[in-house]
Amino acid sequence: MFALLTASMFIKGPIVFAFLLPGIVLFQWLARESKTANAWCGSWPWIASLALFSIWVICGVKLVPGFYEQVLMKEFLGRFSQTVHRPEPVLYYLPHLLHKFAPWSVLIVALVVSTFRRTRSGIRNLFRQTEPDILWLVCCSLGGFVVMSLVQSKRVDRIYPVVPPLCMLLAAIVGHFRIKKTDERTLQWSAAALLFSIVFTGSYAVAKIVSDYRHDADHLEVFSRAVNKEAIAHHWRYEVISGPTY
């Protein structure tokens, strides 16, 4: 966990805490009556990874020009302000996640609704009856999703870290139904979702390739080769500069 947290810190910053800690707290509370289920690895991996990241930030601010404005203020702290990305409503991520994760998002919702209707128990009782591995994946996905939804400054790709737990959650739910052999419709729905995803994704990929081929989507590559050729022929030096966007 120390190695994973440290790697995540240097990739995306302390935002990893927002995706993991709420789910861990929720799981510990829901599984508090269980003597074997435990998601807490101890406090030292969190503190040590944060300490290493803090040392890196301090060295960057002290030694690298522009590090404070570009990395600390814009990249990390800008995630929680409205200066970089405009504010969006709380449920902004929900339709995007349902759309971009389809048809698997629809399948998860259908399985959860089917389970809730079959057991006819309250949400608290449903969580208590859920196996620890499935419960952990639910908490891990739900915790990060809720926290990021409460942040006013939103961007669609920020919610993507909850997709891998959702994928594992879907596999765990389908496997649970298959082992229990309680609902044959689950396998039918899963087969239909798989067939739809293959047809949809394959059609989209083919259409995208054909469209790019027809509209010469490699014009940036052609332009880059032309610039490089002229620079070599005339012994020019060129560089990328910042400027206004029109």
Backbone as CSV, one residue per row, in Angstrom:
resi,resn,N_x,N_y,N_z,CA_x,CA_y,CA_z,C_x,C_y,C_z
1,MET,0.826,-1.207,0.000,0.000,0.000,0.000,0.858,1.253,0.000
2,PHE,1.984,1.215,0.695,2.875,2.370,0.680,3.394,2.630,-0.728
3,ALA,3.798,1.569,-1.433,4.299,1.740,-2.797,3.202,2.229,-3.732
4,LEU,2.004,1.668,-3.607,0.892,2.080,-4.469,0.481,3.518,-4.191
5,LEU,0.392,3.887,-2.928,0.013,5.255,-2.577,1.064,6.256,-3.041
6,THR,2.332,5.908,-2.881,3.398,6.814,-3.317,3.371,7.011,-4.826
7,ALA,3.202,5.916,-5.579,3.112,6.030,-7.036,1.909,6.870,-7.443
8,SER,0.782,6.659,-6.777,-0.416,7.445,-7.094,-0.223,8.912,-6.761
9,MET,0.467,9.184,-5.677,0.743,10.569,-5.286,1.524,11.299,-6.363
10,PHE,2.570,10.671,-6.868,3.420,11.338,-7.852,2.775,11.386,-9.229
11,ILE,1.706,10.612,-9.443,1.002,10.661,-10.720,-0.099,11.719,-10.687
12,LYS,-0.946,11.685,-9.644,-2.115,12.574,-9.606,-2.192,13.425,-8.352
13,GLY,-1.267,13.288,-7.426,-1.293,14.119,-6.236,-2.181,13.548,-5.139
14,PRO,-2.422,14.325,-4.084,-3.207,13.840,-2.931,-4.671,13.576,-3.252
15,ILE,-5.101,13.825,-4.486,-6.487,13.534,-4.853,-6.796,12.052,-4.691
16,VAL,-5.746,11.218,-4.634,-5.962,9.782,-4.434,-6.629,9.523,-3.093
17,PHE,-6.389,10.400,-2.101,-7.039,10.239,-0.802,-8.552,10.345,-0.941
18,ALA,-9.019,11.233,-1.836,-10.460,11.432,-2.017,-11.130,10.218,-2.628
19,PHE,-10.371,9.406,-3.369,-10.946,8.221,-3.987,-10.889,6.995,-3.076
20,LEU,-9.972,6.957,-2.128,-9.786,5.760,-1.309,-10.309,5.905,0.115
21,LEU,-9.969,6.999,0.780,-10.313,7.127,2.194,-11.815,7.104,2.468
22,PRO,-12.656,7.822,1.700,-14.106,7.730,1.986,-14.651,6.315,1.857
23,GLY,-14.187,5.574,0.845,-14.645,4.199,0.692,-14.188,3.311,1.834
24,ILE,-12.960,3.531,2.305,-12.450,2.735,3.427,-13.249,3.016,4.691
25,VAL,-13.522,4.301,4.951,-14.302,4.670,6.138,-15.707,4.075,6.062
26,LEU,-16.340,4.174,4.889,-17.685,3.618,4.727,-17.695,2.108,4.902
27,PHE,-16.694,1.428,4.348,-16.619,-0.030,4.486,-16.397,-0.429,5.936
28,GLN,-15.495,0.262,6.634,-15.234,-0.070,8.025,-16.491,0.110,8.873
29,TRP,-17.302,1.108,8.532,-18.521,1.339,9.303,-19.584,0.287,9.001
30,LEU,-19.746,-0.073,7.724,-20.763,-1.055,7.355,-20.374,-2.473,7.776
31,ALA,-19.073,-2.764,7.778,-18.603,-4.106,8.127,-18.045,-4.154,9.543
32,ARG,-18.492,-3.250,10.390,-17.936,-3.178,11.746,-18.281,-4.408,12.587
33,GLU,-19.371,-5.100,12.245,-19.754,-6.285,13.003,-18.981,-7.525,12.565
34,SER,-18.322,-7.445,11.415,-17.551,-8.586,10.937,-16.181,-8.616,11.593
35,LYS,-15.734,-9.814,11.942,-14.437,-9.954,12.609,-13.299,-10.192,11.625
36,THR,-13.625,-10.504,10.382,-12.589,-10.826,9.394,-12.419,-9.743,8.341
37,ALA,-13.476,-8.991,8.035,-13.402,-7.971,6.983,-12.729,-6.717,7.516
38,ASN,-11.666,-6.303,6.872,-10.932,-5.109,7.289,-10.233,-4.508,6.080
39,ALA,-10.471,-3.236,5.821,-9.866,-2.564,4.671,-8.772,-1.590,5.078
40,TRP,-8.540,-1.409,6.357,-7.558,-0.430,6.822,-6.183,-1.072,6.934
41,CYS,-5.199,-0.485,6.294,-3.846,-1.049,6.266,-2.932,-0.401,7.297
42,GLY,-3.464,0.494,8.109,-2.628,1.230,9.039,-2.394,2.649,8.552
43,SER,-1.953,3.500,9.424,-1.808,4.921,9.088,-0.451,5.266,8.478
44,TRP,0.579,4.449,8.740,1.918,4.853,8.300,2.079,4.888,6.782
45,PRO,1.440,4.011,5.964,1.599,4.159,4.509,1.043,5.481,3.989
46,TRP,-0.048,5.952,4.572,-0.636,7.209,4.152,0.261,8.390,4.539
47,ILE,0.728,8.364,5.778,1.569,9.465,6.262,2.913,9.491,5.526
48,ALA,3.515,8.329,5.318,4.828,8.272,4.671,4.737,8.700,3.208
49,SER,3.716,8.260,2.484,3.572,8.670,1.085,3.294,10.155,0.969
50,LEU,2.487,10.686,1.875,2.220,12.127,1.873,3.475,12.921,2.220
51,ALA,4.306,12.383,3.109,5.552,13.062,3.468,6.512,13.129,2.282
52,LEU,6.642,12.020,1.546,7.503,12.023,0.361,6.988,13.003,-0.695
53,PHE,5.685,13.012,-0.868,5.114,13.946,-1.839,5.341,15.396,-1.406
54,SER,5.213,15.670,-0.114,5.427,17.027,0.396,6.876,17.472,0.195
55,ILE,7.814,16.546,0.402,9.230,16.882,0.167,9.462,17.221,-1.293
56,TRP,8.840,16.447,-2.187,8.975,16.715,-3.631,8.392,18.080,-3.983
57,VAL,7.245,18.414,-3.407,6.608,19.707,-3.676,7.480,20.851,-3.174
58,ILE,8.026,20.715,-1.973,8.873,21.775,-1.409,10.116,21.979,-2.269
59,CYS,10.733,20.886,-2.696,11.915,20.998,-3.560,11.547,21.635,-4.895
60,GLY,10.390,21.297,-5.442,9.969,21.892,-6.705,9.717,23.377,-6.587
61,VAL,9.051,23.793,-5.509,8.787,25.214,-5.298,10.077,26.001,-5.121
62,LYS,11.042,25.419,-4.409,12.292,26.115,-4.121,13.252,26.123,-5.304
63,LEU,13.242,25.082,-6.121,14.296,24.915,-7.121,13.828,25.115,-8.564
64,VAL,12.569,24.921,-8.853,12.083,24.952,-10.244,11.252,26.209,-10.468
65,PRO,11.645,27.080,-11.410,10.848,28.276,-11.697,9.484,27.908,-12.278
66,GLY,8.460,28.560,-11.808,7.112,28.326,-12.296,6.433,27.097,-11.730
67,PHE,7.109,26.356,-10.875,6.526,25.138,-10.306,5.327,25.471,-9.431
68,TYR,5.434,26.547,-8.671,4.351,26.915,-7.745,3.071,27.249,-8.497
69,GLU,3.184,28.043,-9.578,1.989,28.465,-10.309,1.420,27.341,-11.165
70,GLN,2.296,26.641,-11.905,1.818,25.674,-12.879,1.420,24.327,-12.258
71,VAL,2.185,23.871,-11.280,1.937,22.537,-10.722,1.077,22.606,-9.466
72,LEU,1.523,23.399,-8.501,0.836,23.413,-7.221,-0.519,24.104,-7.300
73,MET,-0.529,25.349,-7.836,-1.763,26.116,-7.856,-2.723,25.667,-8.952
74,LYS,-2.204,25.415,-10.159,-3.081,25.099,-11.283,-3.444,23.627,-11.348
75,GLU,-2.452,22.741,-11.192,-2.700,21.313,-11.384,-3.355,20.666,-10.176
76,PHE,-2.847,20.960,-8.968,-3.356,20.292,-7.775,-4.491,21.070,-7.117
77,LEU,-4.217,22.297,-6.693,-5.242,23.079,-6.009,-6.329,23.559,-6.956
78,GLY,-6.019,23.635,-8.244,-7.021,24.057,-9.214,-8.169,23.081,-9.352
79,ARG,-7.992,21.858,-8.910,-9.066,20.867,-8.970,-10.219,21.239,-8.050
80,PHE,-9.938,22.010,-7.009,-10.959,22.339,-6.026,-11.416,23.788,-6.124
81,SER,-11.025,24.479,-7.156,-11.455,25.861,-7.357,-12.203,25.981,-8.665
82,GLN,-12.768,27.147,-8.911,-13.532,27.396,-10.120,-12.750,28.203,-11.141
83,THR,-11.455,28.371,-10.913,-10.665,29.201,-11.820,-10.214,28.440,-13.057
84,VAL,-10.029,27.121,-12.939,-9.554,26.316,-14.058,-10.712,25.727,-14.845
85,HIS,-11.676,25.124,-14.135,-12.839,24.521,-14.769,-14.095,25.095,-14.140
86,ARG,-15.117,25.266,-14.947,-16.328,25.913,-14.475,-17.073,25.016,-13.494
87,PRO,-17.856,25.605,-12.587,-18.625,24.803,-11.633,-19.768,24.082,-12.334
88,GLU,-20.057,22.900,-11.861,-21.130,22.086,-12.415,-22.019,21.591,-11.274
89,PRO,-23.257,21.164,-11.587,-24.139,20.639,-10.533,-23.603,19.362,-9.914
90,VAL,-24.184,18.986,-8.787,-23.696,17.840,-8.034,-23.787,16.548,-8.849
91,LEU,-24.864,16.371,-9.588,-25.079,15.144,-10.355,-24.463,15.206,-11.752
92,TYR,-23.483,16.057,-11.947,-22.873,16.232,-13.266,-22.207,14.950,-13.760
93,TYR,-21.545,14.223,-12.856,-20.798,13.032,-13.259,-21.699,11.829,-13.542
94,LEU,-22.894,11.800,-12.957,-23.752,10.621,-13.072,-24.144,10.307,-14.514
95,PRO,-24.715,11.242,-15.277,-25.056,10.899,-16.669,-23.839,10.585,-17.529
96,HIS,-22.708,11.267,-17.259,-21.491,10.966,-18.024,-21.002,9.549,-17.733
97,LEU,-21.070,9.144,-16.478,-20.619,7.798,-16.122,-21.547,6.743,-16.698
98,LEU,-22.848,6.995,-16.660,-23.799,6.053,-17.241,-23.610,5.933,-18.749
99,HIS,-23.305,7.058,-19.388,-23.135,7.059,-20.846,-21.822,6.413,-21.264
100,LYS,-20.732,6.804,-20.647,-19.412,6.340,-21.072,-19.113,4.923,-20.595
101,PHE,-19.833,4.448,-19.603,-19.631,3.108,-19.085,-20.695,2.134,-19.603
102,ALA,-21.568,2.631,-20.479,-22.624,1.780,-21.038,-22.017,0.744,-21.978
103,PRO,-22.633,-0.445,-22.097,-23.883,-0.891,-21.444,-23.679,-1.472,-20.054
104,TRP,-22.426,-1.476,-19.591,-22.147,-2.115,-18.301,-22.751,-1.337,-17.145
105,SER,-22.834,-0.024,-17.257,-23.473,0.764,-16.206,-24.949,0.414,-16.096
106,VAL,-25.602,0.229,-17.238,-27.012,-0.161,-17.231,-27.179,-1.553,-16.630
107,LEU,-26.246,-2.449,-16.926,-26.316,-3.802,-16.379,-26.142,-3.798,-14.864
108,ILE,-25.222,-2.985,-14.350,-25.039,-2.901,-12.896,-26.301,-2.389,-12.228
109,VAL,-26.892,-1.332,-12.782,-28.125,-0.779,-12.206,-29.233,-1.824,-12.230
110,ALA,-29.357,-2.567,-13.332,-30.396,-3.591,-13.436,-30.182,-4.697,-12.416
111,LEU,-28.936,-5.118,-12.215,-28.658,-6.184,-11.247,-28.922,-5.725,-9.819
112,VAL,-28.547,-4.487,-9.513,-28.784,-3.968,-8.163,-30.279,-3.848,-7.887
113,VAL,-31.015,-3.304,-8.840,-32.467,-3.180,-8.673,-33.112,-4.546,-8.545
114,SER,-32.667,-5.507,-9.354,-33.227,-6.857,-9.286,-32.948,-7.503,-7.933
115,THR,-31.736,-7.308,-7.420,-31.392,-7.868,-6.110,-32.209,-7.229,-5.003
116,PHE,-32.370,-5.912,-5.082,-33.121,-5.195,-4.048,-34.585,-5.624,-4.044
117,ARG,-35.159,-5.817,-5.236,-36.560,-6.234,-5.318,-36.750,-7.673,-4.866
118,ARG,-35.775,-8.531,-5.106,-35.908,-9.927,-4.733,-35.769,-10.104,-3.225
119,THR,-34.844,-9.410,-2.610,-34.652,-9.550,-1.166,-35.697,-8.791,-0.377
120,ARG,-36.181,-7.658,-0.941,-37.208,-6.838,-0.293,-36.790,-6.434,1.121
121,SER,-35.546,-6.050,1.266,-35.029,-5.589,2.552,-34.538,-4.160,2.403
122,GLY,-34.329,-3.520,3.539,-33.854,-2.155,3.503,-32.425,-2.067,3.007
123,ILE,-32.006,-0.842,2.734,-30.653,-0.649,2.213,-29.617,-1.097,3.233
124,ARG,-29.850,-0.788,4.529,-28.884,-1.189,5.554,-28.800,-2.705,5.642
125,ASN,-29.943,-3.395,5.617,-29.929,-4.853,5.669,-29.291,-5.454,4.417
126,LEU,-29.513,-4.796,3.277,-28.906,-5.289,2.040,-27.388,-5.209,2.112
127,PHE,-26.876,-4.114,2.674,-25.429,-3.980,2.834,-24.888,-5.020,3.819
128,ARG,-25.636,-5.290,4.862,-25.184,-6.265,5.849,-25.142,-7.675,5.275
129,GLN,-26.059,-7.979,4.358,-26.109,-9.307,3.760,-25.123,-9.473,2.609
130,THR,-24.556,-8.376,2.156,-23.628,-8.436,1.029,-22.288,-9.018,1.469
131,GLU,-21.695,-9.813,0.613,-20.392,-10.392,0.918,-19.329,-9.296,0.988
132,PRO,-18.289,-9.480,1.813,-17.302,-8.415,2.038,-16.603,-7.931,0.770
133,ASP,-16.298,-8.851,-0.164,-15.586,-8.405,-1.360,-16.454,-7.494,-2.228
134,ILE,-17.727,-7.855,-2.385,-18.636,-7.008,-3.155,-18.893,-5.696,-2.419
135,LEU,-19.046,-5.775,-1.109,-19.282,-4.566,-0.318,-18.116,-3.599,-0.431
136,TRP,-16.893,-4.122,-0.422,-15.728,-3.257,-0.540,-15.694,-2.548,-1.894
137,LEU,-16.014,-3.254,-2.967,-16.013,-2.636,-4.288,-17.105,-1.574,-4.401
138,VAL,-18.240,-1.816,-3.765,-19.307,-0.816,-3.746,-18.842,0.443,-3.014
139,CYS,-18.254,0.261,-1.845,-17.788,1.411,-1.049,-16.665,2.154,-1.759
140,CYS,-15.753,1.415,-2.386,-14.631,2.042,-3.081,-15.126,2.895,-4.240
141,SER,-16.101,2.403,-4.988,-16.642,3.161,-6.119,-17.491,4.323,-5.645
142,LEU,-18.340,4.069,-4.655,-19.283,5.088,-4.197,-18.579,6.228,-3.464
143,GLY,-17.562,5.902,-2.659,-16.871,6.942,-1.893,-16.215,7.986,-2.771
144,GLY,-15.424,7.548,-3.749,-14.773,8.493,-4.651,-15.757,9.252,-5.504
145,PHE,-16.816,8.595,-5.936,-17.823,9.247,-6.770,-18.532,10.373,-6.008
146,VAL,-18.906,10.120,-4.759,-19.607,11.127,-3.965,-18.704,12.319,-3.670
147,VAL,-17.465,12.051,-3.266,-16.548,13.148,-2.928,-16.268,14.028,-4.138
148,MET,-15.987,13.425,-5.290,-15.705,14.212,-6.483,-16.939,14.940,-6.987
149,SER,-18.124,14.406,-6.710,-19.346,15.096,-7.104,-19.587,16.335,-6.255
150,LEU,-19.086,16.341,-5.024,-19.267,17.502,-4.150,-18.301,18.630,-4.483
151,VAL,-17.223,18.334,-5.208,-16.287,19.375,-5.631,-16.924,20.168,-6.766
152,GLN,-16.998,21.482,-6.632,-17.698,22.298,-7.621,-16.992,22.302,-8.968
153,SER,-15.677,22.438,-8.968,-14.930,22.431,-10.218,-14.858,21.010,-10.745
154,LYS,-15.453,20.769,-11.915,-15.578,19.403,-12.416,-15.023,19.285,-13.826
155,ARG,-14.510,18.090,-14.112,-14.065,17.707,-15.445,-14.328,16.220,-15.599
156,VAL,-14.794,15.803,-16.778,-15.311,14.452,-16.936,-14.265,13.398,-16.604
157,ASP,-13.018,13.597,-17.038,-12.015,12.548,-16.857,-11.586,12.384,-15.405
158,ARG,-11.978,13.287,-14.508,-11.603,13.141,-13.106,-12.311,11.976,-12.429
159,ILE,-13.429,11.546,-12.975,-14.188,10.484,-12.345,-13.771,9.110,-12.863
160,TYR,-12.850,9.058,-13.814,-12.455,7.780,-14.406,-11.832,6.799,-13.409
161,PRO,-11.163,7.223,-12.322,-10.627,6.235,-11.382,-11.674,5.338,-10.728
162,VAL,-12.960,5.693,-10.783,-13.967,4.811,-10.204,-14.390,3.727,-11.190
163,VAL,-13.962,3.818,-12.446,-14.365,2.826,-13.447,-13.752,1.446,-13.174
164,PRO,-12.441,1.314,-12.862,-11.907,-0.027,-12.556,-12.612,-0.728,-11.402
165,PRO,-12.894,-0.052,-10.259,-13.678,-0.745,-9.229,-15.064,-1.148,-9.708
166,LEU,-15.684,-0.331,-10.558,-16.992,-0.694,-11.095,-16.902,-1.929,-11.989
167,CYS,-15.823,-2.032,-12.762,-15.627,-3.219,-13.598,-15.497,-4.473,-12.737
168,MET,-14.689,-4.386,-11.684,-14.531,-5.534,-10.794,-15.822,-5.829,-10.038
169,LEU,-16.573,-4.770,-9.709,-17.855,-4.956,-9.029,-18.829,-5.710,-9.923
170,LEU,-18.895,-5.344,-11.189,-19.786,-6.036,-12.121,-19.401,-7.506,-12.247
171,ALA,-18.094,-7.780,-12.372,-17.642,-9.171,-12.464,-17.974,-9.947,-11.193
172,ALA,-17.821,-9.305,-10.039,-18.107,-9.982,-8.769,-19.600,-10.277,-8.632
173,ILE,-20.449,-9.343,-9.049,-21.901,-9.561,-8.951,-22.343,-10.682,-9.870
174,VAL,-21.861,-10.656,-11.116,-22.225,-11.713,-12.064,-21.705,-13.061,-11.574
175,GLY,-20.481,-13.099,-11.078,-19.946,-14.342,-10.540,-20.724,-14.841,-9.343
176,HIS,-21.189,-13.918,-8.507,-21.988,-14.303,-7.341,-23.293,-14.966,-7.776
177,PHE,-23.973,-14.368,-8.743,-25.216,-14.949,-9.230,-24.975,-16.291,-9.914
178,ARG,-23.853,-16.401,-10.605,-23.564,-17.646,-11.314,-23.275,-18.776,-10.336
179,ILE,-22.549,-18.470,-9.264,-22.245,-19.506,-8.272,-23.507,-19.934,-7.537
180,LYS,-24.317,-18.949,-7.160,-25.547,-19.253,-6.431,-26.611,-19.880,-7.323
181,LYS,-26.524,-19.611,-8.650,-27.507,-20.117,-9.609,-28.925,-19.737,-9.205
182,THR,-29.077,-18.447,-8.782,-30.378,-17.973,-8.328,-31.144,-17.226,-9.405
183,ASP,-30.480,-16.826,-10.456,-31.158,-16.009,-11.453,-30.509,-16.246,-12.803
184,GLU,-31.202,-16.959,-13.681,-30.673,-17.213,-15.021,-30.724,-15.955,-15.882
185,ARG,-31.583,-15.004,-15.524,-31.658,-13.774,-16.303,-30.366,-12.979,-16.236
186,THR,-29.617,-13.162,-15.162,-28.347,-12.442,-15.032,-27.403,-12.792,-16.167
187,LEU,-27.283,-14.078,-16.473,-26.410,-14.504,-17.565,-26.957,-14.030,-18.910
188,GLN,-28.261,-14.015,-19.059,-28.854,-13.528,-20.300,-28.590,-12.040,-20.483
189,TRP,-28.774,-11.274,-19.415,-28.494,-9.842,-19.493,-27.014,-9.587,-19.758
190,SER,-26.154,-10.368,-19.134,-24.712,-10.196,-19.335,-24.325,-10.508,-20.777
191,ALA,-24.895,-11.576,-21.333,-24.606,-11.927,-22.724,-25.110,-10.845,-23.673
192,ALA,-26.293,-10.293,-23.393,-26.827,-9.220,-24.235,-25.957,-7.969,-24.158
193,ALA,-25.494,-7.627,-22.954,-24.626,-6.457,-22.802,-23.292,-6.665,-23.509
194,LEU,-22.742,-7.876,-23.426,-21.483,-8.173,-24.095,-21.633,-8.079,-25.612
195,LEU,-22.707,-8.637,-26.143,-22.947,-8.577,-27.578,-23.129,-7.132,-28.045
196,PHE,-23.888,-6.355,-27.281,-24.103,-4.952,-27.635,-22.799,-4.172,-27.610
197,SER,-21.976,-4.417,-26.588,-20.711,-3.680,-26.476,-19.779,-4.008,-27.629
198,ILE,-19.750,-5.278,-28.045,-18.889,-5.672,-29.174,-19.347,-4.991,-30.453
199,VAL,-20.659,-5.023,-30.710,-21.193,-4.410,-31.928,-21.003,-2.902,-31.902
200,PHE,-21.315,-2.275,-30.761,-21.233,-0.817,-30.674,-19.792,-0.338,-30.771
201,THR,-18.902,-0.946,-29.975,-17.502,-0.517,-29.972,-16.834,-0.790,-31.311
202,GLY,-17.108,-1.966,-31.885,-16.525,-2.280,-33.188,-17.012,-1.344,-34.273
203,SER,-18.311,-1.034,-34.270,-18.866,-0.110,-35.267,-18.290,1.285,-35.092
204,TYR,-18.148,1.723,-33.854,-17.596,3.054,-33.600,-16.142,3.139,-34.052
205,ALA,-15.359,2.099,-33.761,-13.946,2.108,-34.158,-13.803,2.130,-35.674
206,VAL,-14.597,1.317,-36.379,-14.535,1.295,-37.841,-14.977,2.633,-38.424
207,ALA,-16.055,3.200,-37.899,-16.545,4.482,-38.395,-15.521,5.596,-38.164
208,LYS,-14.839,5.546,-37.016,-13.832,6.568,-36.708,-12.646,6.461,-37.659
209,ILE,-12.205,5.244,-37.938,-11.074,5.049,-38.849,-11.426,5.513,-40.258
210,VAL,-12.613,5.152,-40.717,-13.045,5.558,-42.062,-13.176,7.067,-42.155
211,SER,-13.744,7.696,-41.121,-13.910,9.150,-41.124,-12.565,9.871,-41.140
212,ASP,-11.621,9.401,-40.325,-10.300,10.031,-40.291,-9.564,9.848,-41.622
213,TYR,-9.751,8.699,-42.239,-9.098,8.450,-43.521,-9.662,9.359,-44.607
214,ARG,-10.961,9.574,-44.594,-11.589,10.407,-45.615,-11.245,11.882,-45.439
215,HIS,-11.085,12.328,-44.212,-10.840,13.740,-43.937,-9.365,14.046,-43.671
216,ASP,-8.484,13.139,-44.032,-7.039,13.355,-43.893,-6.679,13.798,-42.475
217,ALA,-6.969,12.950,-41.516,-6.729,13.297,-40.112,-5.250,13.353,-39.756
218,ASP,-4.380,12.961,-40.689,-2.948,12.990,-40.398,-2.304,14.309,-40.819
219,HIS,-3.110,15.387,-40.965,-2.560,16.655,-41.452,-1.536,17.240,-40.474
220,LEU,-1.712,16.990,-39.174,-0.735,17.499,-38.208,0.603,16.788,-38.375
221,GLU,0.563,15.488,-38.639,1.799,14.737,-38.872,2.481,15.203,-40.158
222,VAL,1.695,15.454,-41.206,2.252,15.948,-42.467,2.885,17.318,-42.273
223,PHE,2.215,18.181,-41.524,2.754,19.518,-41.260,4.054,19.433,-40.462
224,SER,4.100,18.547,-39.477,5.307,18.404,-38.656,6.486,17.917,-39.493
225,ARG,6.239,16.976,-40.386,7.316,16.493,-41.250,7.805,17.594,-42.185
226,ALA,6.882,18.432,-42.698,7.278,19.533,-43.578,8.120,20.563,-42.827
227,VAL,7.717,20.885,-41.603,8.490,21.837,-40.793,9.870,21.289,-40.497
228,ASN,9.943,20.032,-40.139,11.232,19.414,-39.838,12.137,19.392,-41.074
229,LYS,11.555,19.116,-42.230,12.333,19.075,-43.469,12.900,20.449,-43.803
230,GLU,12.076,21.495,-43.694,12.532,22.855,-43.986,13.577,23.313,-42.970
231,ALA,13.390,22.939,-41.725,14.361,23.349,-40.698,15.727,22.726,-40.941
232,ILE,15.738,21.466,-41.376,17.013,20.810,-41.657,17.675,21.413,-42.894
233,ALA,16.853,21.701,-43.909,17.411,22.241,-45.157,18.001,23.636,-44.975
234,HIS,17.386,24.478,-44.144,17.850,25.858,-43.955,18.603,26.069,-42.655
235,HIS,18.847,24.974,-41.927,19.561,25.061,-40.643,18.843,26.005,-39.680
236,TRP,17.520,25.890,-39.652,16.719,26.712,-38.748,16.580,26.019,-37.395
237,ARG,16.279,26.833,-36.409,15.935,26.332,-35.086,14.491,26.721,-34.796
238,TYR,13.723,25.818,-34.299,12.327,26.122,-34.001,11.975,25.573,-32.620
239,GLU,10.977,26.181,-32.002,10.551,25.761,-30.670,9.063,26.045,-30.508
240,VAL,8.479,25.437,-29.517,7.058,25.631,-29.214,6.940,26.796,-28.238
241,ILE,6.081,27.745,-28.571,5.869,28.912,-27.715,4.394,29.009,-27.355
242,SER,4.097,29.678,-26.278,2.715,29.871,-25.870,2.155,31.128,-26.496
243,GLY,0.863,31.135,-26.721,0.221,32.289,-27.324,-1.264,32.221,-27.147
244,PRO,-1.985,33.252,-27.564,-3.446,33.249,-27.415,-4.091,32.228,-28.335
245,THR,-5.233,31.720,-27.927,-6.003,30.745,-28.701,-7.155,31.457,-29.381
246,TYR,-7.273,31.266,-30.677,-8.342,31.913,-31.439,-9.338,30.862,-31.930
